[in-house]
Structures are given as C-alpha cells and as structure tokens.
C-alpha cells in the first residue's frame, strides 16, 4: 500500500499528471480507506492514461549531448550528459545519463535550458 501511495503522489505532485477522474489520486472515500485493490487499479489507470497522451511536444533535446550545471555543495558544477529519451506520456520530462554515472536521471529540461543551467553542445 505504501508503494502505491508513493507512486500516486509522485505522479500527482512531481509529474503533475492530470486525469479526468480526480478519484484516482485518493486513498479513501467517505472516511473509509481503500483496500489494496483500488489503489492498484488507480496506478494502472494513471500509467495507461500517461502512455495514451496524444499531445506530445517536439523532443528537441533527445539525442543531444549537454552540459548540465547543478549546485553541488553550494558550487555550480557542470556535468556532461546525453539526453536519451523523453518520458512516455510526459513530453516535458527527459531521461538523461551522465559521464561516469550508471543512473538515469529525469528532468524538465526546458526549465533548466531557459534558466541557463543546461547547454546543448555539439559533437
């Protein structure tokens, strides 16, 4: 149940996912907590809805090498990375991998680009 709540809250707060049925973001109704079945169904509905998003934007960052400046220990630090894809159903979010790092990070790159924290670099 905790994992389902976390997934639903992540989609609502971080990804700012919208859904035509606001109840998919709830964990109870009329003061009674849902059983495990309802939040499971809600997460599946949210994922399905995100994958069917019919308004994708141009993926202008995908495949681009970037320098992404981030604050580390109070110092603006550059990181070299590659934008590998957009997040399905979330055209504003992008998956980025960095040199010497095995993780995939997810950002709203347009915000970072507009603020000057992201630069596209040539080959």
N, CA, C and O atoms as a GROMACS GRO file, in nm:
protein
  492
    1UNK      N    1   0.083  -0.119   0.000
    1UNK     CA    2   0.000   0.000   0.000
    1UNK      C    3   0.088   0.126   0.000
    1UNK      O    4   0.057   0.224  -0.068
    2UNK      N    5   0.198   0.121   0.078
    2UNK     CA    6   0.286   0.238   0.085
    2UNK      C    7   0.346   0.268  -0.053
    2UNK      O    8   0.356   0.385  -0.091
    3UNK      N    9   0.386   0.165  -0.125
    3UNK     CA   10   0.445   0.185  -0.259
    3UNK      C   11   0.341   0.244  -0.355
    3UNK      O   12   0.374   0.330  -0.437
    4UNK      N   13   0.218   0.200  -0.347
    4UNK     CA   14   0.112   0.252  -0.433
    4UNK      C   15   0.084   0.399  -0.401
    4UNK      O   16   0.067   0.481  -0.491
    5UNK      N   17   0.080   0.432  -0.271
    5UNK     CA   18   0.059   0.571  -0.232
    5UNK      C   19   0.172   0.659  -0.284
    5UNK      O   20   0.149   0.769  -0.333
    6UNK      N   21   0.295   0.610  -0.272
    6UNK     CA   22   0.411   0.685  -0.320
    6UNK      C   23   0.402   0.708  -0.470
    6UNK      O   24   0.429   0.818  -0.517
    7UNK      N   25   0.365   0.606  -0.545
    7UNK     CA   26   0.355   0.618  -0.691
    7UNK      C   27   0.247   0.718  -0.730
    7UNK      O   28   0.267   0.800  -0.819
    8UNK      N   29   0.133   0.712  -0.663
    8UNK     CA   30   0.024   0.803  -0.693
    8UNK      C   31   0.063   0.947  -0.658
    8UNK      O   32   0.039   1.039  -0.737
    9UNK      N   33   0.123   0.967  -0.542
    9UNK     CA   34   0.166   1.102  -0.503
    9UNK      C   35   0.274   1.155  -0.595
    9UNK      O   36   0.274   1.274  -0.628
   10UNK      N   37   0.367   1.070  -0.638
   10UNK     CA   38   0.472   1.111  -0.732
   10UNK      C   39   0.411   1.159  -0.862
   10UNK      O   40   0.450   1.262  -0.916
   11UNK      N   41   0.315   1.084  -0.913
   11UNK     CA   42   0.250   1.122  -1.039
   11UNK      C   43   0.172   1.252  -1.024
   11UNK      O   44   0.168   1.333  -1.116
   12UNK      N   45   0.110   1.272  -0.909
   12UNK     CA   46   0.030   1.394  -0.887
   12UNK      C   47   0.119   1.516  -0.860
   12UNK      O   48   0.098   1.622  -0.920
   13UNK      N   49   0.216   1.502  -0.772
   13UNK     CA   50   0.294   1.618  -0.726
   13UNK      C   51   0.415   1.645  -0.815
   13UNK      O   52   0.435   1.758  -0.858
   14UNK      N   53   0.495   1.544  -0.841
   14UNK     CA   54   0.619   1.565  -0.916
   14UNK      C   55   0.593   1.573  -1.066
   14UNK      O   56   0.633   1.670  -1.131
   15UNK      N   57   0.526   1.474  -1.121
   15UNK     CA   58   0.498   1.473  -1.265
   15UNK      C   59   0.381   1.564  -1.302
   15UNK      O   60   0.361   1.596  -1.420
   16UNK      N   61   0.306   1.605  -1.202
   16UNK     CA   62   0.189   1.690  -1.223
   16UNK      C   63   0.093   1.630  -1.326
   16UNK      O   64   0.038   1.700  -1.411
   17UNK      N   65   0.075   1.500  -1.314
   17UNK     CA   66  -0.014   1.430  -1.406
   17UNK      C   67  -0.158   1.471  -1.380
   17UNK      O   68  -0.201   1.488  -1.266
   18UNK      N   69  -0.230   1.488  -1.487
   18UNK     CA   70  -0.373   1.520  -1.479
   18UNK      C   71  -0.452   1.396  -1.521
   18UNK      O   72  -0.402   1.312  -1.596
   19UNK      N   73  -0.574   1.387  -1.471
   19UNK     CA   74  -0.661   1.274  -1.507
   19UNK      C   75  -0.804   1.325  -1.501
   19UNK      O   76  -0.837   1.408  -1.416
   20UNK      N   77  -0.888   1.275  -1.589
   20UNK     CA   78  -1.027   1.321  -1.592
   20UNK      C   79  -1.107   1.275  -1.470
   20UNK      O   80  -1.212   1.333  -1.440
   21UNK      N   81  -1.060   1.173  -1.399
   21UNK     CA   82  -1.126   1.126  -1.276
   21UNK      C   83  -1.034   1.157  -1.158
   21UNK      O   84  -0.936   1.086  -1.135
   22UNK      N   85  -1.065   1.260  -1.084
   22UNK     CA   86  -0.981   1.305  -0.971
   22UNK      C   87  -0.970   1.199  -0.861
   22UNK      O   88  -0.879   1.205  -0.779
   23UNK      N   89  -1.061   1.103  -0.858
   23UNK     CA   90  -1.060   1.000  -0.755
   23UNK      C   91  -0.938   0.906  -0.766
   23UNK      O   92  -0.906   0.836  -0.670
   24UNK      N   93  -0.872   0.904  -0.882
   24UNK     CA   94  -0.754   0.816  -0.896
   24UNK      C   95  -0.640   0.861  -0.806
   24UNK      O   96  -0.547   0.784  -0.783
   25UNK      N   97  -0.646   0.984  -0.753
   25UNK     CA   98  -0.542   1.034  -0.664
   25UNK      C   99  -0.580   1.019  -0.516
   25UNK      O  100  -0.504   1.061  -0.428
   26UNK      N  101  -0.696   0.960  -0.488
   26UNK     CA  102  -0.744   0.944  -0.350
   26UNK      C  103  -0.706   0.808  -0.293
   26UNK      O  104  -0.680   0.712  -0.366
   27UNK      N  105  -0.703   0.802  -0.158
   27UNK     CA  106  -0.672   0.677  -0.088
   27UNK      C  107  -0.786   0.630  -0.001
   27UNK      O  108  -0.781   0.525   0.062
   28UNK      N  109  -0.892   0.713   0.002
   28UNK     CA  110  -1.010   0.677   0.080
   28UNK      C  111  -1.131   0.747   0.020
   28UNK      O  112  -1.120   0.838  -0.062
   29UNK      N  113  -1.247   0.701   0.064
   29UNK     CA  114  -1.372   0.764   0.020
   29UNK      C  115  -1.469   0.764   0.137
   29UNK      O  116  -1.494   0.661   0.200
   30UNK      N  117  -1.522   0.880   0.164
   30UNK     CA  118  -1.617   0.898   0.274
   30UNK      C  119  -1.559   0.849   0.407
   30UNK      O  120  -1.629   0.788   0.488
   31UNK      N  121  -1.428   0.876   0.427
   31UNK     CA  122  -1.363   0.840   0.552
   31UNK      C  123  -1.318   0.695   0.562
   31UNK      O  124  -1.259   0.656   0.663
   32UNK      N  125  -1.344   0.615   0.460
   32UNK     CA  126  -1.307   0.473   0.464
   32UNK      C  127  -1.188   0.450   0.369
   32UNK      O  128  -1.196   0.482   0.250
   33UNK      N  129  -1.078   0.394   0.424
   33UNK     CA  130  -0.960   0.367   0.343
   33UNK      C  131  -0.989   0.261   0.238
   33UNK      O  132  -1.062   0.164   0.262
   34UNK      N  133  -0.931   0.281   0.121
   34UNK     CA  134  -0.944   0.181   0.015
   34UNK      C  135  -0.868   0.054   0.052
   34UNK      O  136  -0.770   0.058   0.126
   35UNK      N  137  -0.915  -0.058  -0.002
   35UNK     CA  138  -0.838  -0.182   0.008
   35UNK      C  139  -0.725  -0.173  -0.093
   35UNK      O  140  -0.719  -0.076  -0.169
   36UNK      N  141  -0.637  -0.268  -0.096
   36UNK     CA  142  -0.522  -0.269  -0.186
   36UNK      C  143  -0.563  -0.267  -0.333
   36UNK      O  144  -0.490  -0.217  -0.418
   37UNK      N  145  -0.679  -0.323  -0.362
   37UNK     CA  146  -0.726  -0.334  -0.499
   37UNK      C  147  -0.749  -0.199  -0.568
   37UNK      O  148  -0.711  -0.181  -0.684
   38UNK      N  149  -0.811  -0.103  -0.497
   38UNK     CA  150  -0.844   0.024  -0.560
   38UNK      C  151  -0.720   0.107  -0.596
   38UNK      O  152  -0.712   0.156  -0.708
   39UNK      N  153  -0.623   0.125  -0.506
   39UNK     CA  154  -0.503   0.200  -0.545
   39UNK      C  155  -0.423   0.130  -0.657
   39UNK      O  156  -0.361   0.197  -0.739
   40UNK      N  157  -0.425  -0.002  -0.660
   40UNK     CA  158  -0.359  -0.076  -0.768
   40UNK      C  159  -0.424  -0.043  -0.901
   40UNK      O  160  -0.355  -0.016  -1.000
   41UNK      N  161  -0.555  -0.044  -0.904
   41UNK     CA  162  -0.629  -0.008  -1.025
   41UNK      C  163  -0.601   0.138  -1.063
   41UNK      O  164  -0.585   0.170  -1.181
   42UNK      N  165  -0.596   0.226  -0.964
   42UNK     CA  166  -0.570   0.367  -0.991
   42UNK      C  167  -0.433   0.390  -1.053
   42UNK      O  168  -0.420   0.468  -1.147
   43UNK      N  169  -0.330   0.322  -1.001
   43UNK     CA  170  -0.195   0.336  -1.058
   43UNK      C  171  -0.195   0.286  -1.202
   43UNK      O  172  -0.136   0.349  -1.290
   44UNK      N  173  -0.260   0.174  -1.227
   44UNK     CA  174  -0.268   0.121  -1.364
   44UNK      C  175  -0.339   0.220  -1.456
   44UNK      O  176  -0.297   0.240  -1.570
   45UNK      N  177  -0.446   0.281  -1.408
   45UNK     CA  178  -0.518   0.382  -1.488
   45UNK      C  179  -0.431   0.503  -1.518
   45UNK      O  180  -0.432   0.555  -1.629
   46UNK      N  181  -0.354   0.548  -1.418
   46UNK     CA  182  -0.267   0.663  -1.437
   46UNK      C  183  -0.157   0.632  -1.539
   46UNK      O  184  -0.126   0.716  -1.624
   47UNK      N  185  -0.099   0.514  -1.530
   47UNK     CA  186   0.006   0.475  -1.625
   47UNK      C  187  -0.052   0.465  -1.765
   47UNK      O  188   0.007   0.516  -1.861
   48UNK      N  189  -0.165   0.400  -1.777
   48UNK     CA  190  -0.230   0.386  -1.908
   48UNK      C  191  -0.264   0.522  -1.967
   48UNK      O  192  -0.241   0.546  -2.085
   49UNK      N  193  -0.317   0.611  -1.885
   49UNK     CA  194  -0.352   0.745  -1.930
   49UNK      C  195  -0.228   0.821  -1.978
   49UNK      O  196  -0.234   0.890  -2.080
   50UNK      N  197  -0.118   0.808  -1.906
   50UNK     CA  198   0.005   0.878  -1.944
   50UNK      C  199   0.059   0.826  -2.077
   50UNK      O  200   0.108   0.904  -2.159
   51UNK      N  201   0.050   0.698  -2.099
   51UNK     CA  202   0.101   0.639  -2.223
   51UNK      C  203   0.014   0.674  -2.343
   51UNK      O  204   0.061   0.668  -2.457
   52UNK      N  205  -0.111   0.710  -2.319
   52UNK     CA  206  -0.202   0.744  -2.427
   52UNK      C  207  -0.208   0.895  -2.453
   52UNK      O  208  -0.291   0.942  -2.531
   53UNK      N  209  -0.120   0.969  -2.387
   53UNK     CA  210  -0.118   1.114  -2.407
   53UNK      C  211  -0.103   1.144  -2.555
   53UNK      O  212  -0.004   1.103  -2.618
   54UNK      N  213  -0.198   1.213  -2.611
   54UNK     CA  214  -0.199   1.235  -2.756
   54UNK      C  215  -0.144   1.371  -2.796
   54UNK      O  216  -0.161   1.413  -2.911
   55UNK      N  217  -0.078   1.441  -2.703
   55UNK     CA  218  -0.026   1.573  -2.737
   55UNK      C  219   0.124   1.584  -2.710
   55UNK      O  220   0.166   1.674  -2.636
   56UNK      N  221   0.206   1.495  -2.769
   56UNK     CA  222   0.349   1.504  -2.743
   56UNK      C  223   0.407   1.629  -2.807
   56UNK      O  224   0.364   1.672  -2.913
   57UNK      N  225   0.507   1.686  -2.740
   57UNK     CA  226   0.577   1.802  -2.793
   57UNK      C  227   0.698   1.755  -2.871
   57UNK      O  228   0.734   1.637  -2.868
   58UNK      N  229   0.761   1.847  -2.942
   58UNK     CA  230   0.884   1.813  -3.011
   58UNK      C  231   0.988   1.770  -2.909
   58UNK      O  232   1.004   1.834  -2.805
   59UNK      N  233   1.057   1.663  -2.938
   59UNK     CA  234   1.162   1.614  -2.849
   59UNK      C  235   1.295   1.677  -2.886
   59UNK      O  236   1.387   1.607  -2.930
   60UNK      N  237   1.305   1.808  -2.870
   60UNK     CA  238   1.421   1.882  -2.918
   60UNK      C  239   1.551   1.844  -2.847
   60UNK      O  240   1.658   1.866  -2.902
   61UNK      N  241   1.544   1.789  -2.728
   61UNK     CA  242   1.664   1.755  -2.653
   61UNK      C  243   1.712   1.611  -2.677
   61UNK      O  244   1.829   1.580  -2.652
   62UNK      N  245   1.624   1.524  -2.724
   62UNK     CA  246   1.657   1.382  -2.736
   62UNK      C  247   1.774   1.362  -2.833
   62UNK      O  248   1.774   1.413  -2.945
   63UNK      N  249   1.873   1.287  -2.786
   63UNK     CA  250   1.991   1.258  -2.866
   63UNK      C  251   2.100   1.364  -2.856
   63UNK      O  252   2.207   1.349  -2.915
   64UNK      N  253   2.073   1.469  -2.782
   64UNK     CA  254   2.170   1.579  -2.770
   64UNK      C  255   2.267   1.556  -2.654
   64UNK      O  256   2.229   1.507  -2.548
   65UNK      N  257   2.394   1.594  -2.677
   65UNK     CA  258   2.492   1.600  -2.570
   65UNK      C  259   2.473   1.733  -2.501
   65UNK      O  260   2.453   1.836  -2.567
   66UNK      N  261   2.478   1.732  -2.369
   66UNK     CA  262   2.451   1.854  -2.293
   66UNK      C  263   2.555   1.874  -2.182
   66UNK      O  264   2.621   1.780  -2.138
   67UNK      N  265   2.567   1.998  -2.141
   67UNK     CA  266   2.635   2.031  -2.016
   67UNK      C  267   2.526   2.084  -1.925
   67UNK      O  268   2.460   2.183  -1.955
   68UNK      N  269   2.510   2.016  -1.814
   68UNK     CA  270   2.403   2.048  -1.720
   68UNK      C  271   2.467   2.098  -1.591
   68UNK      O  272   2.534   2.022  -1.521
   69UNK      N  273   2.447   2.224  -1.561
   69UNK     CA  274   2.502   2.283  -1.438
   69UNK      C  275   2.405   2.262  -1.324
   69UNK      O  276   2.286   2.291  -1.334
   70UNK      N  277   2.460   2.210  -1.213
   70UNK     CA  278   2.379   2.187  -1.095
   70UNK      C  279   2.458   2.233  -0.972
   70UNK      O  280   2.581   2.238  -0.975
   71UNK      N  281   2.388   2.267  -0.868
   71UNK     CA  282   2.453   2.310  -0.745
   71UNK      C  283   2.490   2.187  -0.663
   71UNK      O  284   2.404   2.108  -0.624
   72UNK      N  285   2.620   2.172  -0.637
   72UNK     CA  286   2.671   2.062  -0.555
   72UNK      C  287   2.754   2.124  -0.443
   72UNK      O  288   2.853   2.191  -0.470
   73UNK      N  289   2.715   2.102  -0.319
   73UNK     CA  290   2.783   2.160  -0.203
   73UNK      C  291   2.799   2.311  -0.218
   73UNK      O  292   2.904   2.366  -0.184
   74UNK      N  293   2.695   2.377  -0.269
   74UNK     CA  294   2.695   2.521  -0.282
   74UNK      C  295   2.772   2.575  -0.402
   74UNK      O  296   2.782   2.697  -0.418
   75UNK      N  297   2.826   2.487  -0.486
   75UNK     CA  298   2.905   2.530  -0.601
   75UNK      C  299   2.835   2.487  -0.730
   75UNK      O  300   2.793   2.372  -0.743
   76UNK      N  301   2.822   2.580  -0.824
   76UNK     CA  302   2.762   2.549  -0.956
   76UNK      C  303   2.860   2.461  -1.032
   76UNK      O  304   2.970   2.505  -1.069
   77UNK      N  305   2.821   2.336  -1.056
   77UNK     CA  306   2.910   2.235  -1.113
   77UNK      C  307   2.855   2.185  -1.246
   77UNK      O  308   2.737   2.152  -1.256
   78UNK      N  309   2.940   2.178  -1.352
   78UNK     CA  310   2.895   2.127  -1.481
   78UNK      C  311   2.905   1.974  -1.488
   78UNK      O  312   3.001   1.915  -1.439
   79UNK      N  313   2.805   1.912  -1.549
   79UNK     CA  314   2.806   1.768  -1.573
   79UNK      C  315   2.779   1.745  -1.721
   79UNK      O  316   2.684   1.800  -1.776
   80UNK      N  317   2.862   1.663  -1.785
   80UNK     CA  318   2.842   1.627  -1.926
   80UNK      C  319   2.746   1.510  -1.932
   80UNK      O  320   2.761   1.411  -1.860
   81UNK      N  321   2.646   1.522  -2.019
   81UNK     CA  322   2.546   1.416  -2.027
   81UNK      C  323   2.492   1.399  -2.167
   81UNK      O  324   2.527   1.473  -2.259
   82UNK      N  325   2.404   1.301  -2.181
   82UNK     CA  326   2.337   1.271  -2.306
   82UNK      C  327   2.189   1.253  -2.275
   82UNK      O  328   2.153   1.176  -2.185
   83UNK      N  329   2.104   1.323  -2.349
   83UNK     CA  330   1.959   1.308  -2.332
   83UNK      C  331   1.918   1.187  -2.415
   83UNK      O  332   1.926   1.188  -2.537
   84UNK      N  333   1.874   1.081  -2.346
   84UNK     CA  334   1.848   0.955  -2.416
   84UNK      C  335   1.704   0.940  -2.465
   84UNK      O  336   1.679   0.868  -2.561
   85UNK      N  337   1.608   1.009  -2.399
   85UNK     CA  338   1.469   0.996  -2.442
   85UNK      C  339   1.382   1.093  -2.363
   85UNK      O  340   1.425   1.152  -2.264
   86UNK      N  341   1.259   1.107  -2.410
   86UNK     CA  342   1.160   1.178  -2.329
   86UNK      C  343   1.084   1.070  -2.251
   86UNK      O  344   1.088   0.952  -2.286
   87UNK      N  345   1.016   1.113  -2.148
   87UNK     CA  346   0.940   1.019  -2.067
   87UNK      C  347   0.805   0.997  -2.136
   87UNK      O  348   0.732   1.094  -2.158
   88UNK      N  349   0.771   0.872  -2.170
   88UNK     CA  350   0.644   0.847  -2.239
   88UNK      C  351   0.525   0.905  -2.163
   88UNK      O  352   0.506   0.879  -2.044
   89UNK      N  353   0.447   0.985  -2.234
   89UNK     CA  354   0.330   1.046  -2.173
   89UNK      C  355   0.358   1.178  -2.104
   89UNK      O  356   0.266   1.246  -2.060
   90UNK      N  357   0.486   1.214  -2.093
   90UNK     CA  358   0.526   1.338  -2.026
   90UNK      C  359   0.628   1.409  -2.113
   90UNK      O  360   0.749   1.401  -2.088
   91UNK      N  361   0.581   1.477  -2.213
   91UNK     CA  362   0.668   1.536  -2.314
   91UNK      C  363   0.764   1.641  -2.258
   91UNK      O  364   0.866   1.669  -2.320
   92UNK      N  365   0.734   1.698  -2.144
   92UNK     CA  366   0.823   1.798  -2.083
   92UNK      C  367   0.938   1.735  -2.005
   92UNK      O  368   1.033   1.805  -1.970
   93UNK      N  369   0.931   1.607  -1.978
   93UNK     CA  370   1.031   1.538  -1.896
   93UNK      C  371   1.124   1.456  -1.984
   93UNK      O  372   1.081   1.393  -2.081
   94UNK      N  373   1.254   1.457  -1.950
   94UNK     CA  374   1.355   1.387  -2.029
   94UNK      C  375   1.445   1.301  -1.941
   94UNK      O  376   1.472   1.335  -1.826
   95UNK      N  377   1.490   1.188  -1.998
   95UNK     CA  378   1.584   1.099  -1.932
   95UNK      C  379   1.725   1.136  -1.975
   95UNK      O  380   1.754   1.148  -2.094
   96UNK      N  381   1.813   1.154  -1.876
   96UNK     CA  382   1.950   1.196  -1.903
   96UNK      C  383   2.046   1.101  -1.834
   96UNK      O  384   2.025   1.061  -1.720
   97UNK      N  385   2.154   1.065  -1.905
   97UNK     CA  386   2.263   0.988  -1.845
   97UNK      C  387   2.387   1.077  -1.848
   97UNK      O  388   2.407   1.157  -1.940
   98UNK      N  389   2.470   1.062  -1.746
   98UNK     CA  390   2.590   1.144  -1.734
   98UNK      C  391   2.715   1.058  -1.743
   98UNK      O  392   2.714   0.939  -1.710
   99UNK      N  393   2.824   1.120  -1.788
   99UNK     CA  394   2.952   1.051  -1.796
   99UNK      C  395   2.989   0.998  -1.657
   99UNK      O  396   2.965   1.064  -1.556
  100UNK      N  397   3.046   0.879  -1.654
  100UNK     CA  398   3.092   0.816  -1.530
  100UNK      C  399   2.982   0.796  -1.427
  100UNK      O  400   3.009   0.798  -1.307
  101UNK      N  401   2.859   0.776  -1.472
  101UNK     CA  402   2.747   0.752  -1.382
  101UNK      C  403   2.655   0.649  -1.447
  101UNK      O  404   2.630   0.656  -1.567
  102UNK      N  405   2.607   0.555  -1.369
  102UNK     CA  406   2.524   0.447  -1.426
  102UNK      C  407   2.375   0.473  -1.414
  102UNK      O  408   2.294   0.395  -1.465
  103UNK      N  409   2.335   0.581  -1.348
  103UNK     CA  410   2.194   0.609  -1.327
  103UNK      C  411   2.134   0.690  -1.442
  103UNK      O  412   2.204   0.758  -1.516
  104UNK      N  413   2.002   0.679  -1.454
  104UNK     CA  414   1.927   0.762  -1.547
  104UNK      C  415   1.851   0.864  -1.462
  104UNK      O  416   1.780   0.828  -1.368
  105UNK      N  417   1.867   0.992  -1.497
  105UNK     CA  418   1.802   1.100  -1.423
  105UNK      C  419   1.691   1.160  -1.508
  105UNK      O  420   1.698   1.158  -1.631
  106UNK      N  421   1.588   1.213  -1.443
  106UNK     CA  422   1.473   1.267  -1.512
  106UNK      C  423   1.456   1.414  -1.475
  106UNK      O  424   1.451   1.450  -1.357
  107UNK      N  425   1.448   1.499  -1.578
  107UNK     CA  426   1.436   1.643  -1.556
  107UNK      C  427   1.338   1.705  -1.655
  107UNK      O  428   1.311   1.650  -1.762
  108UNK      N  429   1.284   1.820  -1.615
  108UNK     CA  430   1.211   1.907  -1.707
  108UNK      C  431   1.318   1.997  -1.770
  108UNK      O  432   1.343   2.107  -1.721
  109UNK      N  433   1.380   1.950  -1.875
  109UNK     CA  434   1.498   2.017  -1.930
  109UNK      C  435   1.470   2.157  -1.983
  109UNK      O  436   1.558   2.242  -1.979
  110UNK      N  437   1.350   2.182  -2.033
  110UNK     CA  438   1.323   2.315  -2.086
  110UNK      C  439   1.340   2.421  -1.976
  110UNK      O  440   1.390   2.530  -2.003
  111UNK      N  441   1.298   2.389  -1.855
  111UNK     CA  442   1.314   2.482  -1.743
  111UNK      C  443   1.462   2.509  -1.717
  111UNK      O  444   1.501   2.624  -1.693
  112UNK      N  445   1.544   2.405  -1.723
  112UNK     CA  446   1.688   2.418  -1.698
  112UNK      C  447   1.755   2.495  -1.813
  112UNK      O  448   1.849   2.571  -1.792
  113UNK      N  449   1.705   2.473  -1.934
  113UNK     CA  450   1.760   2.542  -2.051
  113UNK      C  451   1.729   2.692  -2.043
  113UNK      O  452   1.816   2.775  -2.067
  114UNK      N  453   1.605   2.724  -2.011
  114UNK     CA  454   1.563   2.864  -2.003
  114UNK      C  455   1.640   2.937  -1.892
  114UNK      O  456   1.674   3.054  -1.908
  115UNK      N  457   1.666   2.869  -1.781
  115UNK     CA  458   1.737   2.932  -1.669
  115UNK      C  459   1.888   2.943  -1.694
  115UNK      O  460   1.959   3.008  -1.618
  116UNK      N  461   1.938   2.880  -1.802
  116UNK     CA  462   2.081   2.884  -1.832
  116UNK      C  463   2.162   2.774  -1.767
  116UNK      O  464   2.285   2.774  -1.775
  117UNK      N  465   2.094   2.680  -1.703
  117UNK     CA  466   2.164   2.570  -1.638
  117UNK      C  467   2.189   2.452  -1.730
  117UNK      O  468   2.257   2.356  -1.692
  118UNK      N  469   2.137   2.457  -1.852
  118UNK     CA  470   2.156   2.348  -1.948
  118UNK      C  471   2.202   2.409  -2.081
  118UNK      O  472   2.140   2.501  -2.134
  119UNK      N  473   2.310   2.353  -2.134
  119UNK     CA  474   2.361   2.396  -2.264
  119UNK      C  475   2.373   2.274  -2.353
  119UNK      O  476   2.423   2.170  -2.311
  120UNK      N  477   2.327   2.287  -2.477
  120UNK     CA  478   2.344   2.181  -2.576
  120UNK      C  479   2.482   2.202  -2.638
  120UNK      O  480   2.518   2.312  -2.678
  121UNK      N  481   2.559   2.093  -2.645
  121UNK     CA  482   2.693   2.102  -2.703
  121UNK      C  483   2.700   2.021  -2.830
  121UNK      O  484   2.632   1.920  -2.844
  122UNK      N  485   2.783   2.065  -2.922
  122UNK     CA  486   2.799   1.993  -3.049
  122UNK      C  487   2.889   1.872  -3.033
  122UNK      O  488   2.945   1.849  -2.926
  123UNK      N  489   2.902   1.796  -3.140
  123UNK     CA  490   2.987   1.676  -3.137
  123UNK      C  491   3.132   1.709  -3.123
  123UNK      O  492   3.215   1.618  -3.119
   0.00000   0.00000   0.00000
